[in-house]
Amino acid sequence: MRRLARELGVDLSALDGSGSRGRIVKDDVKSFVKHSMLQGGSERPGIPPVPQVDFSKFGPTESVALTRVQALGATNLQRSWLNIPHVTQHDEADVTELELFRASLKNEAKRRGVKITPLAFIVKACCYALKEFPTFNSSLDADGKNFILKRYYHIGFAVDTAQGLLVPVLKDADKKGVWELSEEITELADKAREQKFGLGDLQGASFSVSSLGAIGGTGFTPIINAPEVAILGVARLATRPVWDGEAFVPRQMLPLSLSYDHRAINGAEAGRFVTYLSDLLSDIRRLSL
Ligand code: CAO
C-alpha cells in the first residue's frame, strides 16, 4: 500500500483508513485518487480535502449542475489561486473631471450609437500604465527565472453572463481611442452574453480588468487570470468629501483594487503602478500625451 501511495504521490496523512483499527489499505489510496480526479485534480498532495457532507441531513437540498463555462471558470480560478501568491493594492482615483467629460459626450455618443462608460477610459489608462511599468504586462516563464515581457497590449475584461464569467479580449487596446474601445466593449460583451464568441475572442490577454462598478461595492480582491501577473478590479464610483487643503469638497471617487503576482511584482512597484493609474484617471488630459 505504501508503494502504491508513493507511486501515485498520495500523502497518507490526508487519508482515513478503512482497515481494521483504522489502518489505511490499498482501496483507501485508490478511492482517494479516484475522488481527486473527479474533482478535477483539486486535491493536490499537501492540500487537505474539504469534507464531503450529506447536507440533506440538515434540510431539503437540490443538486444543479454547473454550466460548462462555470466549470471551466472554476478550474481556472482555482489554478490561479493555488499557483499565484496574490496581494491586492487598493486606491481611489478622483474621476470628477472624467465624469464631467463623459457627460459632455452624451449627445455625441447618442449620435454615434455608442454607449460610453468609465470602462473604456480605464482600459485606455491601463495601457498607458502598462507601458510605463512593463512587468505588469508580462508572464513568468515555466521555471520562474525570466519575465516574458509582451510588446502588445491585449486587455481582457470580465463579463457576467447567464452561463457564467467570460473574459473577452480587447486586442491592441493601446492603439484604439475611447470611442472604438467603447464600441468593442459593447460588441464583445453582447457576443459573450449571446454565446456567439469565437475562441479567439477569449484568448491572448496580457492584462485584465474586472469592473463591478455598475453593480456596486467599495472594493474587492480579483483573482489573477494566470499566466497574467496582474488584474485590476474596479468598484462603484461614489461622491465623497475630499479635503482640498482648506475645505471638504465633493469629489467623485473611483475605487481601484489591483491584484498582483508577488513573485513577479513587489509591493512598491504595485503602489507606483496604481498611483500612476489613479493620476491618469484623475487628469485624463494626460491620456492624450
Ligand atoms: N461606478 C459607477 N457607475 C458605473 C461604473 C462605476 N465604476 N462603471 C459603470 N458604471 C455605470 C455605467 O456608466 C452605466 O451607467 P450609464 O448608462 O448611466 O452611463 C451603468 O453603470 C451600466 O454599465 P454597463 O455594465 O452596461 O457597462 P460597463 O462598461 O461598466 O461594463 C461589462 C461592461 C461587460 C464589464 C459589465 O456589464 C459586466 O459584465 N460586469 C461584470 C464583471 C464581473 O462579473 N466581474 C467579476 C469577475 S470576478 O468574479
Residues whose N, C-alpha, C, O or C-beta is under 5 A from the ligand:
A	BS01	CAO	I116 T117 P118 L119 A158 V159 D160 A189 S210 S211 G213 A214 A235 R236 L237
